[in-house]
């Protein structure tokens, strides 16, 4: 690992991506920033301590996570006026499925400099492993744990013509894959886990076959599910009125029109007018 620069970092917020597995994935620039930061906002100090030991550095660590973010954030913003504050997550790129975006928003509102040090991200890594279309993708984070809310969340994205990426835990994997199969139909998918670690794997197949594979017990480790886009359907084969009527049971007119436009290729403005007409008839 290269030695850090002796110069003091300028005050502000430094968003630092950290390894999702192999510690060798930490970039030299990220190591330099972490070595010179006045303080590091961390999810779990025990996790970040291992990373700091790896690069041979010790810096003050301040807990910043879902449970204390609202209380801690104002103090971090104050420190950024005269200190360099680094933000890390336990693994990967901060702000992806964590409360970091609020810290960035408030730092910008306060006039502080915000710098990103890019690097590993489990969602993007899994996308590259799965062998599914990469030209358009949609990140879902974690689906709701309750069955009804999960099904509704899946229905909202069913028409999106893009590869879907979501995170999941081992114990919930089988149920989530079954719900995806029920809500999205027969699509190609991949389950990636332990990315960049010794037992990295990416199992691919249809949602139905993957749901059957993991029905009994989910694997250990951090998991990313990647689901291919829906098959090509000609606009003429779709009944816009039927699709709009169904979408309007879940969404306001503007969002319903957008969803159906994505599914059919029809003009959103025309569909919005049709949606308003359908609502008037209801």
N, C-alpha and C positions, 0 to 999 in steps of 0.2 A: 504494500500500500504506500502511495507517495506521501511525503511529508506535507502537512498543511502549510498554507501560506502564513507568514508571520503577521501580515496586515490584519487589522481589526475589521470585521464585517460591518458594513453600513447598517444602521438601524432598519428594522422592518420585519416582514414575515417571509420565511423561507419554507416553501412546501417541498418536502424531501421524500421521494419514493425510496422504499427500502425493499430488500429481498423478500420474495414469497416462499423461498425455500433455501437454495444454495446461497450462503453468505457471499460467495464470490461474485454474485450478481450486483452487488452494491457498486455503483460507479465511483471512480476516483473523485469526481466533483462532489457527489453526495457525501463521501467520507470527509472531504475537506470542509464542507459546510458544517457538518455535525461536529467536527473537531473544534471549530472556531465560534460556533454559536454561543451567545451569552446564556441562553436557556433553551431547552427542548421540551415542547408540549407533546406528551406521549399518552397512548391509550393505557399501556401497562408498563410500568418502569422495569419490571423484571424481564420482560421481553426485550425492551430497548437496551437494557444493561448488557445483555449478551452481545448485541450488535456493537455497542461502544467498546466492549472488551475486545472484540474482533479487530477493531481498527486502532486499538491502543489509546483510547481517549476517554476522558471523564469530564462531563459537563452537567450542570444542574438540570434535573428533570422535573417537570411540572405535570401532574395528571390532568388530562383533558379528554373526556369521554362522554357518552350519552347521559350518564347520571349526574355529572357535575358541570356540564358545558355552560349552561345559562349563568351559573354562579361564578365560574372561573373566567369566562370570556372577557368581562370588562377589565380585569386586572392584566390579562395578557395584552389587550389593546393598549393600555397605558404604558406597559413596558416597551412596546414597539416604537414608542416615540424616541427612546434613547438606547435601546438594546436590539440585537439581532435575535429574533425568536424563531427557532425551527419547529416545524410541525411534522410529526411522523405518525403513521398508524402502526399497528402490530406487524403488518406485512403488506407490501404493495404500495399503491399510490394513495395518499390521503385524499379525502373528499368522496371516494367511491364507497357508497353505503356507510358513511359515518357523518358526524355533525360538523365536519371541517368547513363546509361551504359557508356556514354562518360566521365563522371566524374570518374568512376571506372577505366576506361582504362587509363586516364591521370594520375590518382593517382598511379597506378601500374608502369607506365612508369617513374614516378618521384622517384620511390623507396619507396613510403609510404606504411605503413601497412594498409590493408583493412580488416575490420571485418564485418561479417553479423550477425544481431540479428533477426532471422526468426520469422514469425508470420502470421497474416491473409493475405489471398490473395483471391480476389473475384472469379477469374477463378477456382481455386482449390475448393473453397467452393461450387460453383455452380455445379461442376462436381460431388461432393459427394451427392448433393441434387437430381440430375436429374434421377438417376437410369439407366444410360447408361454405356456401357463398359468403364472401367477405366484403362485397361492394356496398352493401347496406346492412346495418345491424342495429338492434334496439336492446338496450340494457335495462333489465327489470329489477335488479337487486334481489332481495328476498321476497317471495310471495307470502301473503298472509297465512298464518298457521291454521286458522279455522276453515273448515271445508267449504262453507258457503261463500265466504269472502274470497277464498282462493279461486273458486270456480268463476266468480264475477271478475276477478282480476285477469284471469286467462281469457274470458270472453271479450274483454276490452281490447286485447291485442291480437285476437284471432285473425283479423283481416289485414293486419300490417304485413306488407310484402317485403319482409326483411328477416334476416336471421335473428333469433331471439337468444339473449344471454342472461342467465340468472344464477344466483348463488343458492346453495342449499346445504343442510347438514346431513350427516349420515343417517341418523334415525328417521328423518322425514323424507329421504330420497325416494323410496318406493312409492309412497302415497303421492308425492308431488309428480312423479313421472306418470302415474296412473291418471291423475287429474289432467295433466297436459295431454295425454293420449285421448281422454274423453272429450276435452274441450277443443283440441286442435286437429284431431283425426290422424291419419297415417302420415307422419312426417319423419324424415331422417333426423337423427339427433346424435349427440355425443355426451358422455359423462366423463369429465376430466377431474382428476384428483391428485393431490400430492405433487403439484406442478413444481418443477425445478428441484425436487427432492429425490432421494434414492429410489423410491418406489413409485415414481411418476407413471401414470397410465391414463389412456383415453380410450374408453370403450364406445364403439359406435354401433348403430343399428336403428330400427324404427323406435318410436316412442313406446309402442306396445311391447316389443321384445325387450327393451331396456327396463320397462316397468316390471315385466315378469322376472327378469334377471335379479332385480334388487327388491323383489316383493318380500322376501323372508327377512333379510337383514341388510342394512345399508353398510357400505364400507367405511372405514375410519378415514380421517383426514378432511381437509377443506375441499369442497366439491363445487365445480362449475358445470351447469347444464347448458348445452348449446343446441338450439332447435332450428332446423332449416325452415325457410319460408314456405308459404303455401304453394301448391302447384299452380301452374298457369291456367287461368280460366278466362275465356273470352267474355267481354262485357255483354255480348248478346245473350250469353247463357245465364245471366244473372237478372233477377227481377229487382230493379232498384226500389220500387215501392215496397216490396216485401222486406228487403234489407233495411230500408229506412224505418219502416214500422217497428221492426225488431230493435234497431239501434235506439229509437226514440223511447223505448221502455227503460233504457239505461242511461241515456245521455241527453243533454240539451240539444236543440236543433243544430246549432253550429258544429258541435263536435260530432253529432250523428252524420251530418253531411260530409265532414272531413273523413270519417271512417269509411263510409260507403264509397267516396271518391277514390280512396286508396285501394279498395277492393275491386272496383269496377273500371277505373280509368276514366269515368265520366267527370264532367266539370263540377267542381264543388259549388259554384254559385248557382247552377241549375238545380243541384240536389238540395241546396239550402232552401231555395224557393219552394221546392216540392215538399221538403220537411215541414215548412211553415204551413203549407196547405193541408198536410196530413194532420198537423196538430189542431188546426181550426176545425177539422171534421170530427176530431175525437170528442 
